[in-house]
Amino acid sequence: MSRAIAAIALTNLKAVPQRWGASLVVVLGMAGVVGVMVALLAMADGFRETFRAAGRPDRAIVMASEQDNGMASSITREQLPIVLDLPGFRRDAEGKPLVVAQKFMSSELSERKTGTLVGAVLRGVSGQVWKVFPEIRIVEGRAFTPGRREALVGRAAQKEFEGLELGAEAALANGKWAIVGVFEAPGTIFESELIGDVEMVFPGYSITGQYSSAVGVLESEGALAQLQAAIKGNPQLKNAAMRETDYYTAVSNNLGGPMVAFGYAVAAIMALGALFAATNTMYAAVKTRSREIATLRALGFGGLPVVCSVLLESLVLCVAGALLGGAAAYLAFNGYTISTVGNGDNLQQMVFGFRVTPALLGQGAAAALLVGLLGGLLPAVRAARLPVAEALRGA
């Protein structure tokens, strides 16, 4: 049986160049399906990974319990000293808690590529920022001076927006800020932001005077439970604490989920077209080779080898398309950077790169195999059921 299947399949594949036009339609159609699907999913994966990379398991974020967005959350000035003194946070050599109070300010800046005004975010932070966020490295200039409207700009934000060169003055929502430094935090959301003194964010911008959230370094791996218990047991606090990795994973899933759904939806629509193309091509191949198939049946070849040979031809064409589309997506998009369109506090202008991973290429290959299998199934069954005498007379 195996030899029979191999013999017929090899004969079919050798005849593919004779039907190169129809075969090329299947290959290119499948390449388009896989290429577009992988590209869209790579965009979503890069977007989510940029958020996730900002989180560390040894840090926790404290925010309002009813919020799942640290930018829109709130901690009052009366609550902040209590939060800073909570058990579970690590302290430095001087006994100061390694906790940073944060306040986010959204401003409109001109995008370099288009000149349009889009949302940029200044992350106001308190004094322990360099100990709490060691991944943020100043590569040009100096750190901001507390009590002054001085800001550091992320490398990605500097490339994205106009007027953020070292030494420039940026017009943000509550006045002009001097750009005194440039920092890098590769692959994270931080690089798309500006950083400055949290207390300088409030004047002329925040009416409530409330902080957005607080981020601190945990004493140990199990310190999060201690921190959460302390918050729950304090009636003055209406807050919640999350491990920072869990927080950014949740945010990335909430914001990146629609991208993933869109990618699969577009791929499904395109795959339907590729499925029709594969089916029509294989029907045409069966019709063209009806005498050959009938002769094989007359010589004693069973229906199963014929079915398998037609399916194999369909699978080969679709897999060839998948390889072409996957390679094109990798070469064109892997590492390619784009940015979101900022719209206030819910989604800032964020620069991120496409991530074409082996897992995504595997999904593309699986989609191609499915289309090839479904596209060749009905023509294969028709070929197996083809009446021998009728096929020989009509050839």
C-alpha positions in Angstrom: 0.0 0.0 0.0 2.8 2.4 0.9 4.6 1.7 -2.3 1.4 2.3 -4.3 0.7 5.6 -2.6 4.3 6.7 -3.1 4.3 5.7 -6.8 1.1 7.5 -7.6 2.0 10.6 -5.5 5.4 10.9 -7.2 3.7 10.7 -10.6 1.2 13.5 -9.6 4.0 15.7 -8.3 6.0 15.3 -11.5 3.0 16.5 -13.4 2.6 19.7 -11.4 4.8 21.8 -13.8 2.3 21.0 -16.5 -0.3 22.8 -14.5 2.0 25.5 -13.2 -0.6 28.3 -13.7 -3.3 26.7 -11.4 -0.6 25.4 -9.0 0.9 28.9 -8.7 -2.4 30.3 -7.7 -2.6 27.9 -4.8 1.0 28.6 -3.7 0.8 32.3 -3.9 -2.7 32.4 -2.3 -1.4 30.3 0.6 1.7 32.5 0.8 -0.5 35.5 1.2 -2.6 33.9 3.9 0.4 32.8 6.0 2.4 36.0 5.4 -0.5 38.3 6.5 -1.4 36.1 9.4 2.1 35.8 10.7 2.7 39.6 10.2 -0.4 40.6 12.1 0.2 38.1 14.9 3.9 39.3 15.1 2.6 42.8 15.5 0.3 41.8 18.4 3.0 39.7 20.0 5.5 42.5 19.8 3.0 44.9 21.3 2.3 42.6 24.2 5.9 41.7 24.8 6.8 45.4 25.1 4.4 45.7 28.0 5.5 42.4 29.6 9.2 43.2 29.4 8.5 46.2 31.7 7.4 43.9 34.5 9.7 42.2 37.0 8.7 39.5 39.4 10.5 41.2 42.3 8.4 44.3 42.0 4.8 45.0 43.0 2.4 47.7 42.0 -0.1 49.3 44.3 -3.2 51.0 42.8 -6.9 51.6 43.4 -8.6 48.3 43.8 -11.3 49.0 41.3 -8.8 49.8 38.6 -6.8 47.5 36.4 -4.9 50.4 34.7 -2.1 51.9 36.8 -2.3 55.1 34.7 -5.9 55.8 35.6 -5.7 54.6 39.2 -5.3 56.9 42.2 -3.6 57.0 45.6 -4.2 60.0 47.7 -1.5 62.0 49.4 -2.8 60.8 52.8 -2.6 57.2 51.7 0.9 57.4 50.2 2.9 57.5 53.5 0.9 54.4 54.6 1.7 52.6 51.4 5.4 53.5 51.7 5.5 52.0 55.2 3.7 48.7 54.3 5.5 45.5 55.2 6.8 43.4 52.3 8.7 46.2 50.6 12.5 46.1 50.7 14.4 49.0 52.3 17.8 50.4 51.3 20.8 50.8 53.6 19.4 54.0 55.1 16.1 52.3 55.9 14.1 54.0 53.2 11.5 51.9 51.4 12.4 51.1 47.8 9.0 52.4 46.6 8.3 54.9 43.8 5.2 57.0 43.7 4.0 57.6 40.1 1.8 60.1 38.3 1.2 60.0 34.6 0.7 63.1 32.5 -0.5 62.9 28.9 0.6 65.6 26.4 0.3 66.1 22.7 3.5 66.2 20.8 4.3 66.3 17.0 5.1 63.0 15.5 8.3 63.1 13.4 7.0 61.1 10.5 3.7 62.8 9.9 3.8 66.0 12.0 0.4 65.2 13.6 -0.2 65.7 17.3 -0.3 62.4 19.1 -0.4 61.5 22.8 2.9 61.2 24.7 3.3 60.3 28.4 5.4 61.8 31.1 5.9 59.4 34.0 6.3 61.4 37.1 8.4 59.4 39.7 9.7 60.0 43.2 13.3 59.8 44.4 14.0 56.1 44.6 13.4 55.6 40.8 17.0 54.5 40.0 17.0 51.8 42.7 13.5 50.6 41.9 14.0 50.6 38.1 17.6 49.6 37.5 16.9 48.7 33.9 16.5 52.4 33.0 20.0 53.5 32.1 20.9 57.1 31.3 23.0 57.1 28.1 23.2 60.9 27.5 23.0 63.9 29.7 22.1 63.5 33.4 19.3 62.7 35.8 16.6 65.2 36.4 16.8 67.4 39.5 13.9 67.0 42.0 11.9 70.2 42.3 12.6 71.3 38.7 10.7 70.7 35.4 13.4 68.6 34.0 12.8 65.4 32.1 14.6 62.4 30.6 13.4 61.1 27.3 13.4 57.4 26.2 15.4 56.6 23.1 12.3 55.4 21.3 10.3 58.5 22.2 13.1 60.7 21.1 13.0 59.1 17.7 9.2 59.2 17.5 8.6 62.8 18.6 9.9 66.2 17.5 11.5 68.6 19.9 12.9 66.1 22.4 16.6 66.6 21.7 19.0 66.9 24.6 18.9 70.5 25.8 15.6 71.3 24.2 12.5 72.5 26.0 9.4 70.4 25.4 5.9 72.0 25.8 4.0 69.5 27.9 0.5 69.7 29.3 1.5 71.8 32.4 4.3 73.9 30.9 7.8 73.7 29.4 10.1 70.9 30.6 13.9 70.9 29.9 15.2 67.7 28.3 18.3 67.0 30.4 18.9 63.4 29.6 18.3 60.4 27.4 17.7 56.9 28.7 17.4 53.4 27.4 15.4 50.4 28.6 15.4 48.2 25.5 12.3 46.3 24.6 10.1 47.9 27.3 7.3 50.5 27.4 9.6 52.8 29.4 11.5 53.8 26.3 8.4 55.3 24.8 8.0 57.7 27.7 9.5 60.7 29.4 10.5 60.6 33.1 10.5 63.5 35.5 9.9 64.5 39.2 6.4 63.4 40.3 5.8 66.5 42.3 6.4 68.7 39.3 3.6 66.9 37.3 0.8 68.2 39.6 1.1 72.1 39.2 -1.2 73.3 36.5 -2.2 69.8 35.5 -3.7 67.6 38.2 -6.7 69.1 40.1 -7.0 66.2 42.6 -3.3 66.0 43.5 -3.6 62.2 43.7 -0.8 59.9 42.6 -1.6 57.2 40.0 0.1 54.3 41.6 3.2 53.1 43.6 5.8 50.6 42.5 8.1 48.9 45.0 10.7 46.2 45.3 9.6 43.2 47.2 11.6 41.9 50.2 11.4 38.3 49.0 9.4 36.0 46.7 6.7 35.5 49.2 6.5 39.1 50.3 3.6 39.9 48.0 1.1 37.9 50.2 2.3 39.9 53.2 1.9 43.2 51.3 -1.6 42.2 50.2 -2.6 41.1 53.7 -1.4 44.4 55.1 -3.4 46.4 52.6 -6.5 44.4 53.2 -6.2 44.8 56.9 -5.9 48.6 56.8 -9.3 50.4 56.6 -7.6 53.5 55.4 -6.5 51.8 52.2 -8.9 51.0 49.4 -6.1 49.6 47.2 -4.8 46.4 45.7 -1.3 45.1 45.1 -0.2 42.9 42.2 3.1 41.5 41.1 4.3 43.7 38.4 4.7 40.8 35.9 1.0 39.9 36.4 -0.1 43.5 36.0 1.7 44.0 32.7 0.6 40.6 31.4 -3.1 41.6 32.2 -2.7 45.0 30.5 -1.0 43.5 27.5 -3.7 40.9 27.1 -6.5 43.5 27.4 -4.9 45.8 24.8 -3.3 43.2 22.6 -6.2 40.8 22.5 -8.1 42.7 19.8 -5.0 42.7 17.7 -4.8 38.9 17.9 -8.5 38.5 17.2 -8.2 40.8 14.2 -5.2 38.8 12.9 -7.0 35.5 13.1 -10.1 37.0 11.5 -8.2 38.4 8.5 -6.3 35.1 8.1 -9.6 33.1 8.3 -11.1 35.2 5.5 -8.0 34.9 3.3 -7.7 31.2 4.1 -11.3 30.7 2.8 -10.3 32.1 -0.5 -7.1 29.9 -0.6 -9.3 26.9 0.3 -11.5 27.5 -2.8 -8.5 28.0 -5.0 -6.9 24.7 -3.7 -10.2 22.8 -4.2 -10.7 24.1 -7.7 -7.1 23.4 -8.6 -7.3 19.8 -7.4 -10.7 19.3 -9.1 -9.1 20.5 -12.4 -6.1 18.2 -11.8 -8.4 15.2 -11.3 -10.4 16.0 -14.4 -7.2 16.4 -16.5 -5.8 13.1 -15.2 -9.1 11.1 -15.3 -7.8 8.6 -17.9 -4.5 8.2 -16.0 -6.5 7.6 -12.7 -8.8 5.2 -14.5 -5.9 3.3 -16.0 -4.3 3.0 -12.5 -7.6 1.7 -11.1 -7.8 -0.8 -14.0 -4.3 -2.1 -13.2 -5.4 -2.9 -9.7 -4.6 0.2 -7.7 -7.2 0.8 -4.9 -9.1 3.9 -4.1 -6.9 4.7 -1.0 -3.7 5.3 -2.9 -5.5 7.6 -5.3 -7.1 9.6 -2.4 -3.7 9.9 -0.6 -1.9 11.0 -3.8 -4.4 13.8 -4.5 -4.3 14.9 -0.8 -0.5 14.9 -0.8 -0.3 17.1 -3.9 -2.7 19.6 -2.3 -0.6 19.5 0.9 2.7 20.0 -1.0 1.3 23.1 -2.8 0.0 24.6 0.4 3.1 23.9 2.4 5.2 25.5 -0.4 3.0 28.6 -0.1 3.4 28.5 3.7 7.2 28.4 3.4 7.2 31.3 1.0 4.8 33.4 3.1 6.6 32.6 6.3 10.0 33.6 4.9 8.6 36.8 3.4 7.0 37.7 6.8 10.2 37.0 8.7 12.4 39.0 6.3 10.1 41.9 6.0 8.7 42.3 9.5 10.9 40.7 12.1 12.3 43.5 14.2 10.4 46.2 12.2 9.2 48.9 14.6 6.0 50.9 14.5 4.1 52.9 17.1 0.6 53.1 18.4 -1.6 56.2 18.1 -1.8 57.7 21.6 -5.2 58.8 22.8 -4.8 60.0 26.3 -4.4 58.0 29.5 -5.7 54.7 28.2 -3.2 54.2 25.4 -0.1 56.2 25.0 2.1 56.6 21.9 4.2 53.5 22.2 7.0 52.2 20.0 7.3 48.5 19.6 8.7 45.9 17.2 7.2 43.0 15.3 8.3 39.6 16.7 8.2 36.8 14.1 8.7 33.8 16.4 9.0 30.0 15.5 5.6 29.5 17.2 4.0 32.0 14.8 5.6 30.3 11.8 4.4 27.0 13.2 0.8 28.4 13.3 1.2 29.5 9.7 2.3 26.0 8.7 -0.6 24.4 10.6 -3.0 26.7 8.8 -1.5 25.7 5.5 -1.8 22.0 6.3 -5.4 22.4 7.2 -6.2 24.3 4.0 -4.4 21.7 2.0 -6.2 18.9 3.6 -9.6 20.4 3.3 -8.9 21.7 -0.2 -7.8 18.3 -1.5 -10.3 16.1 0.3 -13.4 16.4 -2.0 -11.4 16.1 -5.2 -9.5 13.1 -3.8 -12.8 11.4 -3.0 -14.1 12.1 -6.4 -10.9 10.7 -8.0 -11.3 7.5 -6.0 -15.0 7.1 -7.0 -14.4 7.8 -10.7 -16.0 5.0 -12.8 -13.2 3.3 -14.7 -15.1 2.5 -17.9 -16.6 6.0 -18.1 -13.3 7.7 -17.5 -11.6 5.6 -20.2 -14.3 6.3 -22.8 -14.5 10.0 -22.1 -10.7 10.6 -22.1 
